[in-house]
Amino acid sequence: MSKPISPPSPWADANAQAWLTSSGGWQKIGRLIHSTLSLEPSEHPHQIRAAASLVILFGREGLWPQETSNELDEVVDLARRKLEIGRAHV
């Protein structure tokens, strides 16, 4: 029996990134991540965890827009710090 063919991941080529960027979706997602990570972790721990999950998902190689790739390290670090602060309040 042959192994089922799995579809390529959505970030396997430039088309997914182009679609996300051209549709304006990336700007909305970026604003959502940044605004959520600016919240107080003790008051919004669930939202902070959700935003950190989006950073992990969209931080995959080839999916985070090239023109803002220099921001990725900063966003990952901010998400990590907010998660650590939030853990202290849970």
N, C-alpha and C positions, 0 to 999 in steps of 0.2 A: 504494500500500500504506500502510495506516495505521500510525502509530507505536505499539508495544506500550505498554499502560498499566502504569506501574510502581506497585507498592504504596506506600502512604505510609510514611514512616520511622516506626520504633516510637516516636519521641518527638514525633510530629506533633500529638498531642493529650494532654489531661490523663489519659486512661484508662491509658496506659502507666505514667505516674508513679504513679497511684493504685494500680495493680496491684503495682508494685514495692514501694511503701511498705506497703500493707496485708498483703502476704504475708510481711513480715519480711525480705525479700530485701535491702532497702536497708541495714538495720542490719548485716547480715552482710557486705555488700560494703564498707560504710564501715569496719567493724572490720578487714577484710582489708587494705584500702588503708592505713589508719593504722598497723597493726601491721607491715606490710611496709616502709613508709617509715621506720619507726623502727630498722630493721636497719642494720648497718654495711655501707656500699656496697662496701668492698674485699672483704668476705667473701660478699656476696650480690648481685652486680651484676645477675644475670639476674632475680632476684625484684624488684629495684628497678625495672628496665626494664618488667617486666610490670605492676607497680603503677602506674607512670607512664602506661602505655598505658590502664589502666582509668580513670585520672583524665581522660585525653583523651576517652575514650569517654563516660563518665558526666558529664563537664563540659559536654556540649552543652547549648545553651539549651533550657530546658524539661524536661530530664531530671533534673538534680540537684535534689533536694527543696528546695522553696521555704523550708521552715523551717530549713534548714541552709545556705542559699545564701551566708551571710556567711563560712562556712568554706571555700568553694571557692577564693578567692584564696590563703588560707593553705596549702591542700593543694597547689595548683598550684606555689606558691613552694617548698614543701618538696620536692616531686618534682623540680623543676628543680635545686635545690641538691644533692640526693642523686645525680642523674644526673651533674652536673658533678664531684662528688667521685669517683664511680665511674669516670668516664672517665679520671681521673688514675691509677687503679690498674689499668687494663686494658692 
